[in-house]
Amino acid sequence: MNRLHLHLLSDSTGETLETVAKSALSQFEEADVVRHFWPMVRTEGHLQRVLADIAANPGLVLFTLASQDRRAQLEDRCRALALPTVAVIDPVVNALSVLLGQQAKARPGQQHSLDAAYFQRVEAIQFTIAHDDGAGHENWEQADIVIAGVSRTSKTPTSIYLANRGYKTANIPIVIESPPPPNLYALKRPLVVGLVINPERLIQVRRNRLLSLNQAAETDYVDVEAVAREVAFARRMMADNDWPVLDVTRRSIEEVAAAIINLHKDHLAKRSA
């Protein structure tokens, strides 16, 4: 299979391009792709250096450029090289422009401006880090979301992902020998959601974790009967408290977080009603 050079060119951080490229490439499992990432391209000199690399490594060019002059230079050069270019957000911007009856402002990096939502995310990240793994339980009422689950159900990475979306998230491990603090059962403001996982999959994840830490992989932590009891105990706790439950066995962190956000919207609607 021929190797493809993929150039991602942005006048901002390039996060949008990376997300689009990752999503698209996931549909081509055997693709041999070399990514060339070019963020913060805002000057003539920088663009010329990028164009030189594109000429040396011809391939597909994805870009988000607000400057019409830079866009024209890029597209003209790629046209001369017979290379395809894709302005990834143009269809959305054009559709919005028609429906809203407004011209786009064409300001690079506008989505990263220091607005109220930005500071909300910063606050959410700080809260989430301070309330990881059961810490700071006396402040849980200030949270938007509290995640409960046995060890290795991706509570922390899911919490961090939600924090980056602006949700103050705490998480608590469910351990048979160590009951959670009583205030977990009396929370009013936050959504409490339980994460569960198939015991066989959980044992595999835990064993891999122990091996990565050069620890013995034959303990109650990965014992079949012990893990089954632990998962059953967690499920009973969730059912007894009427918490919504998500099975993370075959779900990515992004999928779990998206489901939690939907549950949180329903939670807010019920509170308002």
C-alpha positions in Angstrom: 0.0 0.0 0.0 1.3 3.5 -0.9 2.1 5.8 1.9 0.0 8.9 2.2 1.3 12.2 3.5 -1.4 14.1 5.3 -0.7 17.8 6.0 -2.8 19.5 8.7 -2.4 23.3 8.4 -4.1 25.8 10.8 -3.7 29.4 11.8 -4.8 28.4 15.3 -4.1 25.4 17.6 -5.1 22.8 15.0 -7.3 20.9 17.4 -10.2 20.9 14.9 -8.0 19.4 12.2 -6.6 16.8 14.4 -10.1 15.7 15.5 -11.4 15.5 11.9 -8.3 13.7 10.7 -8.5 11.2 13.5 -12.1 10.5 13.0 -11.7 10.1 9.2 -8.6 7.9 9.4 -10.3 5.6 11.9 -12.4 4.3 8.9 -9.2 3.1 7.2 -7.5 0.6 9.5 -4.6 -0.4 7.3 -3.8 3.1 6.0 -0.1 4.0 6.1 -0.3 7.7 6.8 2.4 10.2 7.8 0.9 13.3 9.5 2.5 16.7 9.1 1.1 19.0 11.7 1.4 22.8 11.2 -0.4 24.9 13.8 -0.3 28.7 14.3 0.6 29.4 10.6 -0.1 33.2 10.5 2.9 34.7 8.6 4.1 34.7 5.1 7.4 33.2 6.1 5.8 30.4 8.1 3.5 29.5 5.2 6.4 29.3 2.8 8.2 26.8 5.0 5.0 24.7 5.1 4.6 24.9 1.3 8.2 23.7 0.9 7.5 20.6 3.0 4.2 20.0 1.1 6.1 20.1 -2.2 8.7 17.7 -0.8 6.1 15.3 0.6 3.1 15.6 -1.6 -0.2 14.4 -0.3 -3.6 15.6 1.0 -3.8 19.0 2.6 -6.5 19.8 5.2 -6.6 23.4 6.4 -8.4 26.0 8.5 -7.1 29.4 7.5 -9.0 32.6 8.2 -6.8 34.9 6.1 -8.0 35.0 2.5 -4.5 35.9 1.3 -2.9 32.8 3.1 -5.7 30.6 1.7 -5.2 31.8 -1.8 -1.4 31.2 -1.6 -1.9 27.7 -0.2 -4.6 26.7 -2.7 -2.7 28.2 -5.7 0.5 26.3 -4.8 -1.3 23.0 -4.2 -3.2 23.5 -7.5 0.2 23.9 -9.2 1.4 20.7 -7.6 -1.8 18.9 -8.5 -2.5 18.2 -4.8 -6.0 18.1 -3.3 -7.0 20.5 -0.5 -9.9 20.5 1.9 -11.1 23.5 3.9 -12.6 21.4 6.6 -15.0 23.9 8.3 -16.0 25.9 5.2 -19.3 23.9 4.6 -20.4 24.6 8.2 -19.4 28.2 8.2 -21.1 28.8 4.8 -24.3 27.1 5.9 -24.4 29.2 9.1 -23.7 32.4 7.1 -26.7 31.7 4.9 -29.1 30.8 7.7 -28.0 33.6 10.1 -27.7 36.2 7.3 -24.2 37.2 8.6 -20.7 37.2 7.2 -18.2 35.1 9.2 -15.6 37.3 11.0 -12.6 35.4 9.7 -10.7 35.7 13.0 -8.2 32.9 13.7 -8.5 31.0 17.0 -11.8 32.7 17.9 -13.0 29.5 19.5 -10.2 29.7 22.0 -11.0 33.3 23.2 -10.9 34.0 27.0 -14.6 34.1 27.5 -16.8 32.9 30.4 -16.9 29.4 29.0 -13.1 29.3 29.0 -12.9 30.2 32.7 -15.6 27.8 33.4 -13.5 25.0 32.0 -10.5 26.1 34.0 -12.5 26.0 37.2 -14.0 22.6 36.3 -10.6 21.1 35.7 -9.3 22.5 39.0 -12.3 21.1 40.8 -12.0 17.7 39.1 -8.3 17.3 39.9 -9.0 18.2 43.6 -11.8 15.7 43.8 -10.3 12.6 42.2 -10.6 9.1 43.7 -12.9 10.1 46.6 -11.0 13.2 47.7 -12.8 16.3 49.0 -16.1 14.5 49.5 -17.3 17.3 51.8 -17.5 19.5 48.7 -19.3 17.1 46.4 -22.5 19.1 46.5 -20.7 21.7 44.4 -20.1 19.2 41.7 -22.1 18.9 38.5 -21.4 15.1 38.2 -20.2 12.4 40.7 -19.0 9.2 39.1 -18.9 6.0 41.2 -17.5 2.6 40.1 -15.0 -0.1 41.0 -11.3 0.3 40.3 -10.3 0.5 36.6 -13.6 1.5 35.2 -12.0 4.7 33.7 -13.5 7.0 36.3 -10.5 9.5 36.3 -10.0 9.8 32.6 -13.8 10.2 32.1 -13.8 12.9 34.8 -11.0 14.8 33.2 -12.7 14.6 29.8 -15.9 16.0 31.3 -13.9 18.7 33.1 -12.6 19.8 29.7 -16.2 20.2 28.6 -16.8 22.4 31.6 -18.4 20.0 34.1 -17.2 19.9 37.7 -16.7 16.2 38.2 -15.8 14.1 41.3 -15.3 10.4 41.4 -15.3 7.7 44.1 -14.1 4.1 44.0 -16.6 1.5 45.2 -14.7 -0.9 47.5 -16.5 -3.6 49.6 -14.1 -3.1 52.5 -14.3 0.7 52.5 -17.9 2.1 52.3 -18.2 5.5 50.7 -18.9 8.6 52.9 -22.6 8.9 53.8 -23.0 12.2 52.1 -22.8 10.4 48.7 -26.3 9.1 49.3 -27.7 12.6 50.2 -26.5 14.7 47.2 -29.1 16.9 45.6 -27.4 19.1 43.1 -25.0 16.7 41.3 -25.9 13.8 39.0 -24.5 10.6 40.5 -23.8 8.0 37.8 -22.4 4.5 38.2 -19.9 2.9 35.9 -19.9 -0.9 35.5 -17.9 -3.4 33.5 -17.9 -7.0 32.5 -15.9 -8.9 35.2 -13.8 -10.8 32.6 -12.8 -7.6 30.9 -12.1 -5.9 34.3 -9.8 -8.7 35.3 -7.9 -8.3 32.0 -7.6 -4.6 32.4 -6.4 -5.0 36.0 -3.9 -7.7 35.2 -2.4 -5.5 32.4 -2.1 -2.7 34.9 -0.3 -4.8 37.5 2.1 -6.1 34.9 2.9 -2.6 33.7 3.8 -1.8 37.3 5.9 -5.0 37.7 3.6 -6.2 40.4 2.3 -9.7 41.1 -0.6 -10.5 38.8 -2.1 -13.1 41.1 -4.0 -11.3 43.9 -7.6 -10.8 45.0 -7.5 -7.7 42.8 -7.7 -10.1 39.7 -9.3 -13.1 41.4 -12.3 -14.3 39.4 -14.6 -14.8 42.4 -13.4 -11.7 44.3 -13.9 -9.5 41.2 -17.4 -10.9 40.6 -18.4 -10.1 44.2 -17.0 -6.6 43.8 -18.9 -5.9 40.6 -22.1 -7.4 42.1 -21.7 -5.3 45.2 -21.3 -2.1 43.1 -24.4 -3.0 41.0 -26.5 -3.5 44.1 -25.4 -0.1 45.5 -26.3 1.6 42.3 -29.6 -0.1 42.1 -30.4 0.6 45.7 -29.8 4.3 45.2 -31.5 4.5 41.8 -28.3 5.9 40.1 -28.2 5.7 36.3 -25.7 3.0 35.3 -23.4 2.9 32.2 -21.6 -0.2 31.1 -18.1 0.8 29.9 -17.0 -2.7 28.7 -17.0 -1.8 25.1 -17.3 2.0 25.2 -14.6 4.6 24.7 -14.1 7.4 27.2 -15.6 9.8 24.7 -18.7 7.6 24.3 -19.1 7.3 28.1 -18.7 11.0 28.6 -21.3 11.8 25.9 -23.8 9.5 27.6 -23.1 11.1 30.9 -23.6 14.6 29.5 -27.0 13.5 28.1 -27.9 12.1 31.5 -26.9 15.3 33.1 -29.2 17.3 30.8 -32.1 15.1 31.8 -31.0 15.5 35.5 -31.1 19.3 35.1 -34.5 19.2 33.4 -36.0 17.1 36.3 -34.5 19.5 38.9 -36.0 22.5 37.1 -39.4 20.8 36.8 
